Amino acid sequence: MGSFDPADFEVVYPGVYEGREAELVPAYFAANKAIEDRGEIDAKALAAGTLPAGTPGVGPKLEVTEAMVRYNNEKYDPDNPLLNDADYARAAGYENILAMPCYGAHDDTFMVPYPPEARDTLLVSQLNHSVTNYRPVYPGDTLYLVADKRWIYDRTPQEGSVYRHVTLASWGSVYNQRGEKVNDTTWRVTESEKIYKPGKRPEKMGFPEMWEAPDWMARPAHVYTDADWDFIKGVWAKEVRRGAEPLYWEDVNVGDQPTWTADGPIEESLAPTAPYGLGTGGSRTMRKEIMDPATFATMIRGEDGIYRLPNKEDYVPAVPDGVKPFFMVDPNDDGTDAAVDTQDIHKAGAGRAALINFLGRDLAVRHINNWMGDKGWLYQIRWGIMPAEAHAALGKIVPKDPGCEYFLGKVPFMAGKHTLAHGLTSDLALVKSYVYDKFVRSGEFYVSLAWWIETIEGDIWLEGDATVKLPSARAGE
């Protein structure tokens, strides 16, 4: 997948749109401008359903069901009572169990791709995302997704290239049924696209013909040894969930390294599911079962060294009724035109499957929850995958997006390292973090951490950042 002869493609130039691009790209720009011209949305009218029909940028409405909230909470942070025990959450001052902090921050609602009909092949790099959380999301809420702004930066070389390199930057907001802002979102991605010359386009344009990517699968699957399991169990044994004990801002120091967490090995990837901002499918971690001697005795060890329960349904939880995976696919597509089934990106099959970026983000949320405890608030989480350095290391050269944040550079002993791997099924998610800043803003107390995820072999497959609001031991003195 992704082997191409450059001579088969048109040469394109920055800001010059001809052929199929001539009408489609200006229309894309016009749609972006209509959102900007609209200005700030009237959130009360949005929630009341009284906005004028056709208001630019208004996305889907999402009913927050308890079944879907619990489905995700139990997969990613099953021991956190704020997420799983309504009585505990209410006693802590919340209305109900909390949804995962990025619930409703659905990337593909806000990141509208460069017109698919204007290109033939696609290479994606430099995903760099951010979600700022203002209010809890509870079962029974209704969320409204709104695009606030979309910009496109044409990074095609001035001298021309067979690639149209474009960086898409998108900003959005999520509101609840009271018209209150739940979160702000920012999404960046670089698309590198090619257009076949006349007579060169294959008759069949299915996923393998369209999708160009580095050979992420060249990294061999790890076979887990007894020594590996001793290490993983050791990490699990040291994990500490702070819970109700406050972590005070004054007790945190720059240079602190929160206790590592481990999830996986990851048996099955998620399927993108609109418009949740979370996926469906995917496996849960067998930490509790493996650490329990009686249950562990019933588990079956595969040739890959991974321990599994006899029934797959026990570690790949059933998706709540009515929730279906979403893929960008025309159900009437026969594979012979530009409509392409992109579920193959994260599809499990005989080989390994790529892990969707926000799976790692949600595993990092558990790590942060453990550290900050019930009194902390995850104000903002940012993350990135597939930087230009990772593509270059595997022979795919893309222009660097200067707007992408380099999170590992904030950690003295990680500076110069990059996320060079893509997460794959059977990988471990070993989450590490480092406190690099603390500050007071508008009378509230914040700490910033850089975090990253490693495989059992030390390959980094996701990096990110978190800003956490903590209580102060001296506030109000």
C-alpha positions in Angstrom: 0.0 0.0 0.0 1.5 3.4 -1.0 3.9 2.5 -3.8 3.6 5.2 -6.5 5.5 6.3 -9.6 5.8 10.2 -9.4 5.7 10.4 -13.2 2.0 9.3 -13.1 0.9 12.5 -11.3 0.2 16.1 -12.1 2.5 18.8 -10.8 0.7 21.3 -8.7 1.7 24.8 -7.3 0.8 26.7 -4.2 -2.5 28.6 -4.5 -3.0 27.4 -8.1 -6.1 25.2 -8.5 -6.8 23.7 -11.9 -8.7 20.7 -13.3 -10.9 19.1 -10.6 -9.5 21.5 -8.0 -10.7 24.5 -9.9 -14.3 24.5 -8.6 -14.0 22.3 -5.5 -11.3 24.2 -3.7 -12.8 27.7 -3.9 -16.1 26.2 -2.7 -14.2 24.7 0.3 -12.7 28.1 1.0 -16.2 29.7 0.8 -17.6 27.3 3.3 -14.8 28.1 5.7 -15.3 31.8 5.2 -19.1 31.5 5.8 -18.3 30.0 9.3 -15.9 32.9 10.1 -18.4 35.5 8.8 -21.1 34.0 11.0 -19.2 35.0 14.2 -19.9 33.6 17.6 -22.9 31.2 17.7 -25.9 32.1 19.8 -25.6 29.2 22.2 -29.0 29.7 23.8 -30.7 29.7 20.4 -28.7 26.7 19.4 -29.9 24.7 22.5 -33.5 26.0 22.0 -33.5 24.9 18.3 -34.3 28.4 17.1 -31.2 29.2 15.0 -32.0 30.1 11.4 -32.0 27.1 9.1 -28.7 26.6 7.4 -26.6 28.5 9.9 -23.0 27.7 8.9 -20.9 25.4 11.1 -23.7 23.9 13.1 -22.9 20.2 13.5 -24.7 17.2 15.0 -26.6 16.9 18.2 -25.6 14.1 20.6 -27.8 12.6 23.3 -25.6 11.5 26.1 -26.8 8.1 27.2 -25.9 6.4 30.5 -25.1 3.2 28.6 -22.5 4.8 26.4 -21.0 6.8 29.2 -20.6 3.7 31.3 -19.3 1.6 28.4 -16.4 4.0 27.9 -15.7 4.7 31.6 -15.6 1.0 32.4 -13.2 0.3 29.5 -10.7 3.1 30.3 -10.9 3.8 34.0 -12.9 1.1 35.7 -11.6 1.7 39.2 -12.5 5.4 39.3 -15.7 5.8 41.3 -16.3 9.4 40.0 -16.8 7.7 36.6 -18.6 4.6 37.7 -20.4 5.1 41.0 -23.2 7.7 40.9 -23.6 7.8 44.7 -19.8 8.5 45.1 -19.8 11.1 42.4 -22.8 12.9 44.0 -21.1 12.8 47.4 -18.1 14.5 45.8 -20.3 17.4 44.5 -21.2 16.2 41.0 -24.7 15.6 39.6 -23.9 12.1 38.5 -21.1 10.0 37.1 -18.9 12.0 34.8 -18.4 11.1 31.2 -14.8 10.8 29.8 -13.5 14.4 29.5 -13.4 14.5 25.7 -16.9 13.1 25.3 -18.5 14.9 22.3 -15.3 16.3 21.0 -15.6 14.5 17.7 -12.6 15.2 15.4 -14.3 14.5 12.1 -17.1 16.9 12.8 -14.6 19.7 13.0 -11.8 18.5 10.7 -13.4 18.7 7.2 -11.0 17.2 4.8 -9.6 18.8 1.6 -12.3 18.0 -1.0 -11.9 14.2 -1.6 -13.2 14.5 -5.1 -10.2 16.9 -5.9 -7.5 14.3 -5.2 -6.7 10.6 -6.0 -4.3 9.6 -3.2 -3.9 10.7 0.4 -1.0 10.7 2.8 -1.9 12.0 6.3 0.6 13.3 8.9 1.1 15.5 11.9 -2.2 15.1 13.8 -2.0 17.6 16.7 -5.2 18.1 18.8 -6.4 19.9 21.9 -9.6 19.7 24.0 -10.2 22.3 26.8 -12.8 21.1 29.3 -15.0 23.7 31.1 -17.9 21.6 32.5 -18.7 18.0 33.3 -20.8 16.0 30.9 -23.4 13.8 32.5 -25.8 11.0 31.3 -28.9 12.7 30.1 -27.2 15.8 28.7 -27.6 16.8 25.1 -24.5 18.1 23.3 -24.3 20.4 20.3 -21.2 20.5 18.2 -20.3 23.8 16.4 -17.5 24.6 14.1 -16.1 28.0 14.9 -13.3 28.5 12.4 -11.4 26.5 9.7 -8.2 27.5 8.1 -6.2 25.9 5.4 -2.4 26.5 4.8 -1.1 25.4 1.4 2.4 24.2 2.0 3.1 23.0 -1.6 6.6 24.0 -2.6 6.8 27.1 -4.7 8.7 25.2 -7.5 5.8 22.7 -7.8 5.3 19.2 -6.6 3.3 16.1 -7.3 2.0 16.5 -3.8 -0.5 19.2 -2.8 0.6 19.6 0.9 -2.1 21.3 2.9 -2.4 21.8 6.7 -6.0 21.9 8.0 -6.6 23.8 11.2 -10.0 23.6 12.8 -11.5 25.1 15.9 -14.9 24.2 17.5 -17.1 24.3 20.5 -19.4 21.9 22.3 -22.4 23.2 24.2 -24.9 21.5 26.5 -28.7 21.7 26.6 -28.5 24.9 28.7 -26.4 26.6 26.1 -23.3 26.3 28.4 -20.0 25.7 26.7 -18.7 22.2 27.6 -15.4 22.5 25.8 -13.3 24.1 23.1 -11.5 22.0 20.5 -8.6 22.6 18.2 -7.6 20.1 15.5 -4.6 20.1 13.1 -3.7 17.7 10.4 -1.5 17.8 7.3 -2.8 16.1 4.1 -0.5 15.4 1.2 -2.5 14.6 -1.9 -1.8 13.6 -5.5 -3.8 13.8 -8.7 -3.3 11.3 -11.5 -2.5 12.5 -15.0 -5.1 11.6 -17.7 -5.0 7.9 -18.4 -2.9 7.0 -15.4 -5.7 6.6 -12.8 -6.4 3.0 -11.9 -9.8 1.7 -13.0 -10.4 0.5 -9.4 -9.8 3.2 -6.7 -10.4 1.3 -3.5 -8.7 1.9 -0.2 -5.3 0.3 -1.2 -5.2 2.5 -4.3 -6.0 5.7 -2.5 -4.2 5.4 0.9 -0.5 6.2 1.1 1.3 5.8 4.4 4.6 4.9 5.9 5.1 1.2 6.5 4.0 1.4 10.2 3.5 -2.4 10.1 7.2 -3.0 9.5 7.7 -2.8 13.3 7.4 -6.5 14.4 4.9 -7.6 17.0 6.4 -8.2 20.4 6.2 -11.7 21.9 5.7 -11.2 25.7 8.0 -13.2 27.9 7.8 -14.1 31.5 10.3 -11.2 32.2 7.9 -8.8 30.4 5.0 -9.9 32.5 7.1 -9.5 35.6 7.7 -5.9 34.5 4.1 -5.2 33.6 2.8 -6.7 36.9 5.4 -4.6 38.7 4.0 -1.4 37.1 0.5 -2.4 38.0 1.5 -3.3 41.6 2.9 0.2 42.0 -0.1 2.1 40.6 -1.7 4.4 43.1 -5.1 6.0 42.6 -5.2 9.1 44.8 -9.0 9.2 45.1 -10.5 11.5 47.7 -7.2 12.6 49.2 -6.5 16.1 47.7 -3.4 16.8 45.7 -2.6 20.4 46.6 -0.9 22.7 44.1 1.7 23.6 46.7 2.8 20.0 47.0 3.6 19.6 43.3 7.1 20.5 42.0 8.5 21.0 38.5 10.3 17.8 37.8 7.8 15.5 39.5 7.2 12.3 37.6 3.8 10.7 38.4 3.6 7.0 38.9 3.6 5.1 35.5 0.4 3.3 34.4 0.2 0.4 31.9 -2.7 -0.7 29.7 -2.8 -3.6 27.3 -1.4 -5.4 25.5 -4.1 -3.9 23.3 -6.0 -6.7 21.6 -8.3 -4.8 19.3 -8.4 -1.2 18.1 -11.3 1.2 18.3 -13.6 2.0 15.4 -14.2 5.8 14.9 -17.8 6.5 15.9 -19.7 9.7 15.2 -20.2 12.0 16.9 -18.9 10.8 20.3 -15.3 11.9 20.2 -14.7 8.3 21.4 -14.6 5.0 19.6 -16.5 1.8 19.8 -15.1 -1.7 19.9 -11.7 -2.2 21.2 -10.4 -4.3 24.1 -10.1 -3.5 27.8 -7.0 -4.1 29.9 -6.8 -7.4 31.8 -5.0 -5.9 34.7 -7.5 -6.9 37.4 -7.8 -10.5 36.0 -4.1 -11.0 35.6 -3.4 -9.7 39.1 -6.0 -12.0 40.6 -4.4 -15.5 41.1 -7.7 -17.4 40.8 -8.8 -15.7 37.5 -5.3 -15.7 36.1 -5.3 -19.5 36.4 -8.2 -19.7 33.9 -6.5 -17.5 31.3 -5.0 -18.9 28.1 -1.6 -17.8 26.9 -1.2 -17.4 23.1 1.9 -17.8 21.0 2.4 -14.1 21.3 2.7 -14.5 25.0 -0.5 -12.5 25.8 -2.9 -13.9 28.4 -6.6 -13.9 27.4 -9.9 -15.0 28.9 -11.5 -17.9 27.2 -14.4 -15.7 25.8 -13.5 -12.7 23.7 -16.6 -10.9 24.9 -15.0 -10.7 28.3 -12.2 -8.4 27.1 -13.9 -6.8 24.1 -17.1 -5.4 25.7 -20.4 -5.3 23.8 -21.2 -1.9 22.3 -24.4 -0.4 23.7 -27.5 -0.9 21.5 -28.1 1.7 18.8 -24.4 2.8 18.6 -22.8 2.0 15.3 -19.2 2.5 14.2 -18.8 5.3 11.8 -16.6 5.2 8.7 -16.3 7.7 5.9 -17.9 5.5 3.3 -20.7 5.7 0.8 -22.8 2.5 1.5 -23.6 2.3 -2.2 -19.9 2.4 -3.3 -18.8 -0.5 -5.4 -15.1 0.4 -5.1 -14.8 1.8 -8.6 -15.0 5.5 -8.0 -13.6 8.1 -5.5 -15.7 7.0 -2.6 -13.4 4.9 -0.4 -14.0 2.9 2.7 -11.5 4.2 5.2 -12.4 1.7 7.9 -9.4 -0.3 6.7 -7.1 2.2 8.6 -8.1 0.7 11.9 -9.5 -2.7 10.8 -8.4 -5.8 12.6 -7.6 -8.8 10.3 -5.0 -11.5 9.9 -2.3 -9.0 10.7 -2.0 -6.1 13.1 -4.3 -3.0 13.0 -3.3 0.7 13.6 -4.6 2.2 16.9 -6.6 5.3 16.6 -4.9 8.3 18.2 -7.5 9.1 20.8 -7.3 5.6 22.2 -3.9 6.5 23.7 -5.3 9.9 24.8 -8.0 8.1 26.9 -5.4 5.8 28.4 -3.4 8.9 29.4 -6.6 10.3 31.0 -6.6 7.3 33.5 -2.9 8.0 34.2 -3.7 11.7 35.0 -6.8 10.8 37.0 -4.7 8.5 39.2 -2.3 11.3 39.9 -4.6 14.3 40.4 -7.3 12.5 42.4 -11.0 13.4 42.8 -10.3 17.1 43.6 -8.3 17.7 40.4 -9.9 18.8 37.1 -8.4 18.0 33.7 -8.7 21.4 32.2 -7.0 20.7 29.0 -5.5 17.7 27.2 -3.4 17.9 24.0 -1.8 15.1 22.0 0.0 14.4 18.8 0.9 11.5 16.5 2.7 10.9 13.2 5.1 14.0 13.3 7.1 14.8 10.2 10.1 13.1 11.7 8.2 9.8 11.9 7.3 10.0 8.2 10.9 11.0 7.2 12.3 8.0 9.2 10.2 5.7 7.0 10.9 7.4 3.7 7.9 9.7 3.4 9.0 13.4 3.4 6.3 15.9 4.3 6.7 19.7 5.1 6.8 20.3 8.8 3.7 22.1 10.2 5.2 24.8 12.5 1.9 25.0 14.4 2.3 21.4 15.7 3.4 21.4 19.3 6.4 19.3 20.2 5.4 17.9 23.6 8.5 15.8 24.4 10.7 18.9 24.2 9.4 20.0 27.5 11.0 17.0 29.3 14.7 17.5 29.8 15.6 13.8 29.4 13.3 13.4 26.4 14.4 16.4 24.3 15.3 15.4 20.8 13.2 12.2 20.9 10.1 11.9 18.8 7.0 9.8 18.3 8.4 7.6 15.6 6.1 4.6 15.9 2.4 4.2 15.2 0.4 2.3 17.9 -0.6 -1.1 16.7 -2.6 -4.0 18.1 -0.6 -6.1 20.6 1.3 -3.1 21.8 1.5 -2.2 25.4 0.5 1.4 26.5 3.0 2.4 29.2 2.1 5.9 30.1 4.8 8.2 31.6 4.6 11.9 32.5 6.6 14.9 33.8 5.6 18.1 35.5 7.2 21.0 33.6 5.2 24.0 34.8 2.9 25.4 37.5 1.2 28.7 37.6 -1.7 30.7 39.0 -4.2 32.3 36.5 -7.2 34.4 37.5 -6.9 33.1 41.1 -6.9 29.4 40.0 -4.1 27.0 40.4 -2.7 25.0 37.5 0.0 22.4 36.8 1.2 21.3 33.3 2.5 17.9 32.5 4.0 16.4 29.3 3.0 12.8 28.8 3.9 10.1 26.4 3.1 6.4 25.7 5.7 3.7 25.1 5.6 0.1 24.0 7.2 -2.7 26.0 10.3 -2.1 23.9 10.4 1.6 24.5 9.1 2.8 21.1 7.0 6.0 21.6 3.7 5.9 19.9 1.9 8.9 21.3 2.8 12.1 23.0 0.8 14.8 24.7 0.3 17.4 27.4 -2.2 18.1 30.1 -3.1 21.2 32.1 -4.6 20.2 35.5 -6.5 22.5 37.9 -5.7 21.6 41.5 -6.9 22.9 44.9 -4.7 25.2 46.9 -3.9 24.5 50.6 -3.4 28.3 51.1 -6.1 29.8 48.9 -8.3 32.2 50.9 -5.8 32.7 53.7 
